[in-house]
Amino acid sequence: MMRPRKSDKHLPPCVYQRHGAYYLVKRNKWTRLGADLHEALIAYAGTVTVAGSGGMAKLIDKVYIAHSPKLSANTRKVYKQCAGRLKRNFQEFDPHQVKPKHVAELKMLMAEHPIMANQVLGFLRICFAYALEWQLVDSNPTIGIKPYPTKKRTRYLTDAEFSAIREKANAVLQIVMDLCYLTGQRVGDVLAIQRKDLRDDGIYFKAEKTGSQVVVAWSPGLKEVVARAKKLNPGVIHLNLLVGIQKKPLSYHTVLTYWWDACEKAGIEDARIHDMRAKSATDARDQGFDAQSLMGHGSASMTERYIRNRKIPVVTGPVMKGGKK
């Protein structure tokens, strides 16, 4: 796996200076180009050809442009980061040169970050699926490279923990926390609430990730939170309910920074901002509400992934035969 140079950045790809001479290194084979740099560059130009596809970087950019319209905004951001990582690691490769061993090496290099590794491998798999369709390669080198196993998150944010974090949060984060909990929606969808979404019957949401639609009915608590949100920036007229600095919509990154700061001050560990959605679903179920409809899920199995604190059933065993009870 070729990685960005830390030295000799003036040299072309795959060219290295060793023992007073310049060498072209391909697949661990060292080919001497010459002792003089000018001589070596002339030799390099005569031995290196550029593939018609334009290289891996060009493929990755082309796939990102072609595939991104199908994705949500958050997924596009993730894939953009993946694209950057892939272009750095495969900067000296053409698509047909990437083999399963190179993909496996990339996976190994990212072993300490399994979730990110799976995202990068997933996007690389998409890139080669397009490359096959465009007849740039004859096979997909990602086939057979398994993603890292990740454990299902079971963390439940208790009422005491939620209150402790909220107590240390600033006024903006308190409103976001309350809206996330009371509506059961994703943080990004809460930040995207516009004033036109505040209907007579409740708050209208269209999930950015799935496109599902739901109206969360008004409750006294929900009305109170929205009233606080409107008072955050008095005199500011904006389409969005939540507005950050410079009269721009409140960003996810800003809220996440507020969350980390509040968690640290409250001394609450392993609390992720997405845990609020799981807490909302779990508490809605326990209170007898329709958690699936609240979450906007098309199936009960999807909602079950968010449910925490699963209740242990109390059952009755069979009666002993022979008259004994």
C-alpha positions in Angstrom: 0.0 0.0 0.0 1.5 3.3 -1.1 1.2 6.1 1.4 1.9 9.9 1.1 5.7 10.7 1.1 7.2 12.1 4.2 10.5 13.0 2.4 11.8 13.3 -1.2 8.4 14.9 -2.2 10.1 16.3 -5.3 10.4 12.8 -6.8 7.7 11.2 -9.1 5.5 8.4 -7.7 7.3 5.1 -7.0 10.8 6.7 -7.4 13.2 6.5 -4.5 16.8 7.5 -3.9 19.0 4.9 -2.4 22.8 4.5 -2.2 23.6 7.3 -4.6 21.1 6.3 -7.3 17.4 6.6 -8.2 15.2 3.6 -8.5 11.7 2.8 -9.7 9.9 0.5 -7.2 6.9 -1.5 -8.4 5.6 -4.6 -6.6 8.7 -4.7 -4.5 11.0 -4.8 -7.6 13.7 -2.1 -7.7 14.7 -0.9 -11.2 17.7 1.4 -11.4 17.0 4.6 -13.3 20.4 6.3 -12.9 22.7 8.2 -10.6 21.8 11.6 -11.9 18.3 13.0 -11.2 17.9 14.4 -14.7 19.0 11.1 -16.2 16.7 9.2 -13.8 13.7 11.4 -14.8 14.3 10.7 -18.5 14.4 7.0 -17.8 11.3 7.2 -15.7 9.4 8.9 -18.5 10.3 6.1 -20.8 9.1 3.3 -18.5 6.0 4.7 -16.9 2.7 4.8 -18.7 -0.5 6.4 -17.5 -3.6 4.2 -17.6 -6.5 5.4 -19.7 -8.8 5.4 -16.7 -6.8 8.2 -15.1 -5.9 6.3 -12.0 -7.6 5.4 -8.7 -8.1 9.0 -7.7 -10.0 9.8 -10.9 -12.2 6.7 -10.4 -13.0 7.6 -6.8 -13.9 11.1 -7.7 -16.1 9.9 -10.6 -17.9 7.3 -8.4 -18.5 9.9 -5.7 -20.1 12.3 -8.1 -22.2 9.5 -9.7 -23.3 7.9 -6.5 -23.8 10.8 -4.1 -27.2 11.9 -5.4 -28.6 8.6 -4.0 -27.3 9.3 -0.5 -28.4 11.4 2.4 -26.4 14.5 3.3 -24.8 12.8 6.3 -23.8 9.7 4.3 -22.4 12.0 1.6 -20.1 13.5 4.2 -19.0 10.1 5.4 -18.3 8.9 1.8 -16.4 12.2 1.1 -14.1 11.4 4.0 -13.8 7.8 2.8 -12.9 9.1 -0.7 -10.1 11.2 0.7 -8.7 8.3 2.7 -8.8 6.0 -0.3 -7.1 8.5 -2.6 -4.3 9.0 -0.2 -3.7 5.2 0.2 -4.1 4.4 -3.5 -2.6 7.5 -5.0 0.0 5.6 -7.0 -2.4 2.9 -8.2 -4.5 2.5 -11.3 -7.8 0.5 -10.8 -6.5 -2.6 -12.5 -3.5 -2.7 -10.2 -5.5 -2.9 -6.9 -5.5 -6.5 -5.7 -7.3 -8.2 -2.8 -4.0 -8.1 -0.8 -3.9 -4.3 -1.1 -7.5 -4.1 0.2 -6.7 -6.5 3.0 -3.6 -4.3 3.9 -5.8 -1.2 4.0 -8.2 -3.0 6.3 -5.3 -4.0 8.6 -4.0 -0.4 8.7 -7.4 0.7 10.1 -7.8 -2.1 12.6 -7.9 0.4 15.5 -11.0 2.1 14.0 -13.2 -0.7 12.9 -16.3 1.4 12.2 -14.4 3.8 10.0 -12.6 0.9 8.3 -15.9 -0.7 7.4 -17.1 2.6 5.9 -14.0 3.0 3.8 -14.1 -0.6 2.6 -17.8 -0.2 1.8 -17.2 2.8 -0.3 -14.3 1.1 -2.0 -16.6 -1.8 -2.8 -19.0 0.6 -4.4 -16.1 2.1 -6.5 -15.1 -1.2 -7.9 -18.8 -2.1 -8.6 -18.9 1.0 -10.8 -15.5 0.2 -12.3 -16.8 -3.3 -13.3 -19.9 -1.7 -14.9 -17.7 0.8 -16.8 -15.4 -2.1 -17.9 -12.3 -0.5 -16.2 -11.5 -3.7 -14.4 -12.2 -7.4 -14.8 -12.9 -8.2 -11.1 -13.7 -6.5 -7.8 -10.7 -6.9 -5.4 -12.9 -6.1 -2.4 -14.9 -9.4 -2.8 -13.9 -11.7 0.0 -12.6 -9.0 2.3 -15.0 -9.2 5.3 -15.8 -6.1 7.3 -14.8 -5.9 10.9 -17.5 -7.3 13.3 -19.1 -4.6 15.4 -21.1 -5.1 18.5 -24.6 -3.9 18.8 -24.8 -1.0 21.2 -26.8 -1.7 24.3 -26.0 1.4 26.2 -29.1 3.0 27.9 -28.8 6.6 29.0 -30.5 6.6 32.4 -32.8 9.4 33.6 -30.1 10.5 36.1 -27.4 10.6 33.4 -29.6 12.5 31.0 -30.4 15.0 33.7 -26.7 15.3 34.7 -25.6 16.0 31.1 -28.5 18.4 30.6 -27.6 20.3 33.8 -24.1 21.0 32.4 -25.3 21.8 28.9 -25.7 25.3 27.6 -29.1 26.7 26.7 -28.8 25.6 23.0 -27.9 22.0 23.8 -30.6 21.8 26.4 -33.2 22.6 23.8 -31.7 20.1 21.3 -31.7 17.4 24.0 -35.3 18.1 24.9 -36.4 18.1 21.3 -34.5 14.9 20.5 -36.0 13.1 23.5 -39.6 14.4 23.1 -39.8 13.7 19.4 -37.6 10.6 19.1 -36.0 12.0 15.9 -32.3 12.0 14.8 -30.2 15.0 15.8 -29.8 16.1 12.2 -33.6 16.1 11.6 -34.1 18.1 14.8 -31.6 20.7 13.7 -33.3 20.9 10.3 -36.7 21.8 11.8 -38.1 24.9 10.0 -40.8 27.2 11.2 -43.2 26.0 8.5 -42.8 22.5 10.1 -44.5 23.7 13.2 -48.1 22.8 12.3 -51.3 23.0 14.2 -51.3 19.3 15.0 -47.6 19.0 15.8 -44.0 19.1 14.4 -43.6 17.7 10.9 -40.5 15.6 10.2 -39.2 14.1 7.0 -36.2 12.0 7.8 -33.2 13.0 5.8 -31.7 9.4 6.0 -34.8 7.4 5.0 -37.4 9.9 3.7 -40.0 8.6 6.2 -42.5 11.2 7.4 -44.1 11.7 10.7 -45.9 14.4 12.7 -45.1 14.4 16.4 -48.2 15.7 18.2 -48.0 18.6 20.5 -47.6 18.0 24.2 -47.2 20.7 26.9 -43.5 19.8 27.2 -42.9 20.0 23.4 -44.7 23.4 23.2 -42.6 24.7 26.0 -39.3 23.6 24.4 -40.3 25.2 21.0 -41.1 28.4 22.9 -37.6 28.5 24.4 -36.1 27.9 21.0 -37.9 30.9 19.5 -36.5 33.1 22.3 -32.9 32.0 21.8 -32.3 34.6 19.0 -34.8 37.4 19.5 -35.2 39.6 16.5 -33.6 37.1 14.1 -35.8 36.0 11.3 -34.8 32.7 9.8 -36.5 29.7 8.1 -34.9 27.3 10.7 -36.1 27.1 14.3 -32.6 26.6 15.6 -30.1 29.2 14.5 -26.4 29.4 15.3 -23.8 32.1 15.0 -24.0 34.5 12.0 -27.7 33.7 11.6 -26.9 30.3 10.0 -28.6 27.0 10.8 -27.2 25.3 13.9 -24.6 22.8 12.7 -24.3 19.2 13.8 -20.6 19.6 14.6 -21.4 22.6 16.9 -24.0 20.6 18.8 -21.7 17.6 19.1 -19.0 19.8 20.6 -21.5 21.1 23.1 -22.4 17.4 23.9 -18.9 16.3 24.5 -18.2 19.3 26.8 -21.4 18.7 28.8 -20.6 15.0 29.2 -17.1 15.7 30.4 -18.3 18.3 32.9 -21.0 15.9 34.2 -18.6 13.0 34.5 -20.7 10.7 32.3 -18.6 8.3 30.2 -19.5 6.4 27.0 -22.5 8.6 26.3 -23.0 9.2 22.6 -25.3 11.9 21.3 -27.3 9.2 19.3 -28.1 7.5 22.6 -30.9 10.0 23.1 -32.8 8.5 20.2 -32.6 5.0 21.8 -33.6 6.4 25.1 -36.7 8.1 23.5 -37.7 4.8 21.8 -37.2 2.8 25.0 -39.1 5.2 27.2 -41.9 5.5 24.7 -42.4 1.8 24.7 -42.3 1.6 28.4 -44.9 4.3 28.7 -47.2 2.5 26.3 -46.7 4.6 23.2 -46.1 3.5 19.6 -42.3 3.6 19.4 -42.2 2.3 15.8 -44.4 5.1 14.5 -42.5 7.7 16.6 -39.2 6.5 15.1 -40.6 6.5 11.6 -39.5 2.9 11.0 -41.1 0.7 8.3 -40.6 -2.4 10.4 -40.8 -3.5 14.1 -37.4 -5.2 13.7 -35.7 -1.8 12.9 -37.3 -0.3 16.0 -36.1 -3.2 18.1 -32.5 -2.2 17.3 -33.0 0.9 19.4 -34.8 -0.6 22.3 -32.7 -0.8 25.5 -33.4 -2.3 29.0 -35.3 -5.2 27.5 -37.6 -6.6 30.2 -37.1 -10.2 31.4 -40.3 -12.1 30.9 -42.0 -13.7 33.9 -43.4 -17.1 32.8 -45.2 -20.1 34.3 -43.8 -23.6 33.8 -45.8 -26.7 33.2 -47.7 -28.6 35.9 -46.0 -31.8 37.1 -47.8 -34.9 35.9 -49.0 -37.5 38.3 -51.2 -35.2 40.4 -48.3 -33.0 41.7 -48.6 -29.2 41.3 
